[in-house]
Amino acid sequence: MPAESDTGAVSLPGRILVVDDHEENVALIIRLLSRDGHVVEGASTGEEALRQIHSKPPDLVLLDVMMPGMDGFATCRELKRGLVTRLIPVVLITGLNDSAARIQGIEAGADDLLTKPFDPPELRARVQSLLRNKRLTDDLDSAASVMVSLALTIEARDAYTNGHCHRVATYAAALGRGLELDADDIGALERGGFIHDIGKIGIADAILLKPGGLTPDELAIVKRHTVIGDQLCTGLRSLTRVRPIVRHHHERCDGSGYPDALAGDAIPLLAQIIGIADTFDAATTERPYKEAVSFEEAARQLGQEVARGWRLARLVDTFNRLVSANQFPPVEQANQMSRP
C-alpha cells in the first residue's frame, strides 16, 4: 500500500539497498525507511553491493563513501558504467564536507549527495523524489521494450529473416565497443539493432515476403519503411537516440542511399554502424533469392562498398578486424542468444 509521508504526500514503496561498512548505520536507515513501506536491504562493501544489485536490481542505492576496498565513488562509477544498472539512482552519503568530495561524487555519476549526519526527514524526502523519477524512467523504458517486442513480431513473419534483428544488434554493439564508444551509444546500437526495421509493419506481406525480385514500384514502397519507423518512434523520449538509426540506416556516404540522400558526415554515426551490421547479416544469411556467403566473403563485400564510396573506411576496417579475430558468434549461435 502507498505510504503517507510527514508532509501528507503519498509515496509508493520501493526496493532500496543501503551500503555501509558500519552495521549500525545500515540498521538506522533500514528502520527509518521501512516506516514508509519500502523494502530495505543492506550490504557492507562495494563488492557485495554490486553482487546483490546484479542479482536483483533495486530501485535506489544509498551508498556510503568511506568504505574499505571498493569505496563509494568507485562503486558508483561501476554502476553508472553498466547498461543494466546505470539508470538506478545512487545517493552518496559522506562525512567529507568539502567541495572536492562533492565534485568527485558528481563526476562518479551520483544522482544526489547527503552529508553526515543527515536529517531523517530530508533523507526520506529525497528518497521519495528519486523513486518517483525512477518510475517515470521505467515507464519510458517499458514503452521502448514494447517497440522491441513489436519489431521482433514483425520479423518473425518471415522465416528467412527471423533472428536478423538480434544479430544486427549483436554485430553493431561489437563494432561500437571496437570503436570505444560510450555506454549510451552502445545501448542505442543494441536497441536500434532490434527496431531498425520496425517500419516494415506498414509494408504489405505480398511485397515484403515476395520470393522473387521486386519491381521498381514495389522497391519504392519497401524503402518507405525507414520513414514509417521514424514516425512510429515519434514522441518516445527513450528512443531519441535510436530514431536517427531507424531513419538513416540505409543512407550511403556518397549520397545514393535513402530516404534523405544524406552524404558523408551528415549520416549519423550510429546509423552508419547499423547499416554495416545490417549489410553483413543480409550477406551471411540465406534468403529466397540468394545463398548465404561466409563471414570472410561478407567482409570482402563490405570492403568493395568502401571502394564504391558507400561506407566509411575506418568503420568497415574496424568491423572486418573483428571478423578476422573471430569476435562474432556464428550465425546459428547469434540466432539463439537470449533477448535483452
N, C-alpha and C positions, 0 to 999 in steps of 0.2 A: 504493500500500500504506500502511496506517496506520503512523505512526512512533511510536517509544517515546521518551518524554521522559526527562530525567535522573532523575526520581523513579520511573520504571518505569511511569507511566501511558501508555496508548495514546491517541494523538490522530489524528483523521482530517485529512488535508491540506485546506487551503482556499485561496481566491484572496484575496490581500492587496494593497492599494495603499498605498505609502509616499509621503507628500507632504512634501517638504522642499526648500528652495531651495539647500541645500548638498549637492552630489553625493556627497561622502564619507560624509555621514550616511545617505543613501539606500543607498549601496553596502554600508555596515556592516550595516544592518538586513536587507538582501536576503541577504547571506551568512549571517547569524545564523538567520533563519527558514527559509531554503531547506534547511538541515540537517534540519529536521523534516518535509520533504516538501512544504512549502507552495509554491504558485506566487506569486511576489512580483514586482510591477512598481512602477515609480517615476514620480513626477510632480514638477515643480519649482515649480509655482504652484497656487494655489487654482483659478484659472480652468481650467488644464489638467486638474486633478484632476476637476472637475465634468464636463468633456467626456468624459473616459475613463469615469467612473462611469455616465453616462447611456448611453454606447455599450455598455458591458459591465459591469454592476454586480458589484463584488467582494463577498466575504463579510465583509470587515473593512477599515477605513481607519485607518491610523496617520498622524496629521496634526500637523505642526509648527505651533506658534502664530505665531512671529515670521517672517512672510514678506512680501516686497514685494507691493503691490497688495492683493488679497484675502487677509487674514490667516486664521489657522486658526479663529478664533472665527466670522468671517463665513462661511467655507466650511462649517463645521459647522452653523451656523444654516440655511444654504441646503439642505443635505442633509436636515435634520430637518423642513423645511417640505414637501418633496416627497413625494407619495403613494407613488411608486415607490421612493424612496431612504431614507425616514425610519426604516425598520427595520434598515438597515445599521449595525452597531456602529461607533462612532467613538471612537478613543483619541487624546486631545490630548497631545502631548509638548511640554513647555515648560521653558524655563530660568528662568521667572518663579516663584521660590519664595516666593510670598506668598499670603495668603488671598484677596485681591481677585481675583487671576488665577484661582484655583480656583473661586471663586464665578461669575466670568464664564464659565468653561468649563461649569459645571453649567447655568447659565442658557441657554447656547448649545445645550444638549441632548447634550453629550458623555456617552458611556457609561462612560468611565474617563479618568483623567488620570495621566500619568507625568512626573516631574521629571528634567531632565537634570542630570548624567549618569545615565542609567538603568542598572539592574542587569540584565544579559542574562538570567539565569535567571528573574527576576521578569517581564520582558517576555514571555518565552516562555510562562510560566505564565498570564499574563493573556490572551494571545492565544488559548491553548488553551481557557480558560474562556469567552471571548466567542464563539468559534466554536461551542462546544457549545451555548450559548444560542441562537445564530443558527439552528442546525439544528433546534432544538425549535420556534422561531418559524416556520421554513419548513414544518415538518411540519403545524403548525396551519393555516397559510395554504393548504397543499395540500388539507387536508380541506374548507376553505371553498370552494376552487376546484371541488372535486368537486360540492358542493352547487349552485354556479352552473351547471355543466355539466348537472346533472340538471334544474334548473329550465328551462333552455333546451330540453332534450329534450322535457320535458312540453309546453312552449309550442308546439313545432314540430308537435304532433299536429293543431293547428287552423290552417289556412291563414289564417284571418281575424285571428288574434291573433299570428301569427308576427312577431317583431320588437317586440312590445309591451314586454317586459321591458327591452330595450335602450333604447327610447325613454323609458320611465319613469325609468330610471337617468339618462339624459341630462337630462331636464327637472328632475328632483329635485335633481341636483347643481348645475345652473344656478341654481335657486332658493336652494339653500344658500349658494352664493357670493354671490348678490344680498343675502342676509341677513347676510353676513360671518361665517358660521360657520367654525369652525376645521377644520384638515385632517382630524382624526379624524372629525368629523361628516360632512364631505364624502365621505370614504371609506366611511362607514357607509351614506350615502344611495346611493352608486353600487352597493355590494354589495346593499343592501336592495332597490334597484330591480330587480335581476336575480332575486332569490329571494323577493320578496314573495308570489308566488302558488305557491310550491313545494308547498304543502299540497294543491294540486289533483291531485297524484299519487294521493290517496286518494279521488277522485271518479270514478265510473264514466263512461266515454266516452258512454254513452247519455244521460246527463244533461248532461255538460259540453259535448258537441258537438251538443246538440239544436237544430235550426234554428228552432223556434218558441218561444213563451213557456213559462216553467216553471210548474208547479203549485206551490202553497204548500209541499207536502211536498218537492218537488224543490229549491225555493229554500232550504229549511231545510238540506238536505244540502249544497248548494253553499256555504252560509255556514260550514260546518264546516271549510273549507279553511284558515281563519286559525288555528284551534286545532291542526289536523293539522300545519301548517307550523311552528308554535311547538314542538310536540313533536319534530319532526324536527331542530330546531336545538339541542335539549337536549344538554348535555354538550360542545358545541363552543365552547371559550373564545374562539376567534377570531370567533365570531358573537354574542358577548354584547351588543354594541351594536346588532346587527341584529334580534335576537329581538323587541323591542318593535314594530319596524316590521312584521314578519311577522304578529304577532298583532293589532295595533291599527290597521292602515291603513284599515279600514272603519268606524272609530268616527266619530261626529259630535259637534260641540261641544254640541248640545242634548241629548245622551244617547240619541238614537234609532238609533245605529249598533250594530255588533256586533263581537266576540262578548260583550263585557262591559258594554255600555251606558255606557261612560265619558263624562264630560262636561267641557267647559272645559279647564282646565289639567291635569286628570288624564290627558288624552290626551298621550302623549309627542310632543314637538315634531317629531321626525324622522318619526314615523308620520303626523302631520298633513301634512307636506310630501309624503310619498309618496302619501298619499290625494289630494292636489290634482293631482299629476302623473298618477296613475292615472286619475282622472276626466277630465282634459284629453285624455289619449291615447285613452280609450274614445270620447270625443265626436268626435275628429278622424280616426278610422279607421272604415272600413266594417265592419259586422257583418251576419250573415244577417238580423237583424231590424230594421236601420236603415241609413240613409245616413250618410256622413261629413259633418261640418259644417266650416266654415272655422275657422282659429285664432281669428279675431275673434269668431265666434259662440260658440265654446267658452269664450272668456274672459268673454263676457257671461253665459253659463250659470253659470260659477263665481261671478260677482257675485250672481246670483239665489240661489245656495246660501248665500252670506253673509247675504242678507236673510232666508232661512228659518232661520238660526241653525245651519247645518250646518258652516260653515267660519269660520276666524278671519280677520277682515277684513284685518289687516296682512299676512298671508301671501298672500292672494289679490291684494291690491293690488300687492305686490311682484312676484308672478308675472305679473300682467297688464301691469305696466310692461315686464317683459322681453319679453312677447309683442308689445307695441306697438313696442318698439325692435328687433324682429326678431333677438332674441338666440338664438332656437331655430332649428335647421335644419328645412327642410320634412320632412314625414313620410317621404317616399321616401328622402331623404338620411340621415335618422336611422336608417332601416332598414338602410342599407348600411354604417354605421360599424363599425369593427373592434371585436371584443370586448376587454375589458381583460385 
